Amino acid sequence: MKIHIERGAAYRVQGYSAGSVVVARGEAEAEQTLTAPAILRPNDLPVAWPVVDITPPLAAFEALLDYAPEVVLYGSGPRLRFPGAQVMHLFQTRGIGFETMDTHAACRTYNVLSMEGRRVLAALLIGPTAGR
């Protein structure tokens, strides 16, 4: 699916498919195609999220705290897979919103929240790691 959003200069998802997510900052910047797990934040280049399994360990989620997000969107691949009570508790005890959804839904929600100026972080399983 191709998404067109032209407002603002933040990094936004421009499109996605079964094994990739396309991100760009505004109309002037070249698109970047992500094919492996990644972390998206509105004002920073996407970075690799070093997970190698469809069930990321607690440490992978703990590393997201370094970014001081207001809300974390966990894109669990093509299917909805909840990360477990420990992960949800990790964010809840710190007052950080945490939502799990399939990766495509996380992309759409990320765009909406970033357009609202929220400190959103999307941790996305993309590509072979996402599984089926």
C-alpha positions in Angstrom: 0.0 0.0 0.0 1.3 3.5 -0.9 0.7 6.3 1.6 1.0 10.0 0.7 1.4 12.5 3.5 2.8 15.9 2.6 2.6 17.9 5.8 5.5 18.5 8.0 9.2 17.6 7.8 9.2 14.6 10.2 10.1 11.1 9.1 6.9 9.3 8.0 5.9 6.0 6.5 5.3 6.6 2.8 4.3 3.0 2.0 4.6 -0.6 3.0 4.4 -4.1 1.6 4.7 -7.6 2.9 8.5 -7.4 3.5 9.3 -3.7 3.6 8.5 -0.3 4.9 9.3 2.9 3.0 10.2 6.0 5.0 11.0 9.6 4.0 11.2 13.0 5.5 9.1 15.4 3.5 8.9 15.5 -0.3 12.6 16.6 -0.9 14.3 13.7 0.8 15.0 10.4 -0.9 12.9 7.4 0.3 14.5 4.8 2.5 13.3 1.2 2.2 13.5 -0.8 5.4 13.6 -4.6 5.0 14.7 -5.6 8.6 13.4 -4.7 12.1 13.7 -1.0 12.6 12.9 1.8 15.1 11.1 4.9 13.7 10.9 8.3 15.4 9.6 11.4 13.8 12.7 13.6 14.0 15.5 11.0 13.5 16.7 8.7 10.8 15.3 5.1 11.2 17.7 2.8 13.0 18.0 -0.9 13.1 16.3 -2.7 15.9 18.6 -5.6 16.6 16.1 -8.5 17.0 16.4 -11.8 15.2 13.3 -13.6 16.2 9.5 -13.0 16.0 9.5 -12.9 19.8 11.9 -10.1 20.8 13.4 -10.5 24.3 12.7 -8.1 27.1 16.1 -6.5 26.6 15.1 -5.4 23.1 12.2 -3.5 24.6 14.2 -2.2 27.5 16.6 -0.6 24.9 13.7 1.5 23.6 13.5 3.4 26.9 16.7 5.2 26.0 14.7 7.1 23.4 12.4 8.6 26.1 9.2 8.0 24.1 5.7 9.1 25.1 4.2 6.1 23.4 5.6 2.9 21.8 4.0 1.1 18.9 5.1 -2.4 18.6 4.5 -3.7 15.0 4.6 -7.5 15.5 4.8 -8.5 11.8 2.0 -9.5 9.5 0.1 -11.1 12.5 -0.8 -9.7 15.9 1.6 -11.2 18.5 1.6 -9.8 22.0 5.0 -9.6 23.6 4.0 -10.7 27.1 3.1 -9.3 30.4 6.7 -8.3 31.3 7.0 -6.1 28.3 3.7 -4.4 28.9 4.6 -3.9 32.6 8.0 -2.4 31.6 6.2 0.5 29.9 3.2 0.8 32.2 5.3 1.3 35.3 7.1 4.2 33.6 3.9 5.9 32.3 4.7 5.2 28.7 1.9 4.2 26.4 2.4 0.8 24.7 0.3 -0.7 21.9 0.8 -3.9 20.0 -0.5 -4.2 16.5 0.5 -5.8 13.2 3.3 -3.9 11.5 1.1 -2.2 8.8 -1.4 -0.9 11.5 1.6 0.3 13.5 2.8 2.2 10.4 -0.5 4.0 9.9 -0.8 4.8 13.6 2.8 6.1 13.8 2.0 8.5 11.0 -1.1 9.9 12.7 0.6 10.3 16.1 3.7 11.8 14.6 1.6 14.4 12.7 0.1 15.3 16.1 3.5 16.1 17.4 3.6 13.2 19.8 6.9 11.6 20.9 6.0 8.3 19.3 8.4 5.4 18.7 7.5 2.6 16.4 9.5 -0.7 16.9 8.7 -2.7 13.8 9.3 -6.3 12.8 9.9 -6.1 9.1 11.2 -8.7 6.6 12.1 -12.3 7.3 12.4 -11.7 11.1 8.7 -10.8 11.1 7.7 -14.4 10.2 4.2 -15.3 9.1 
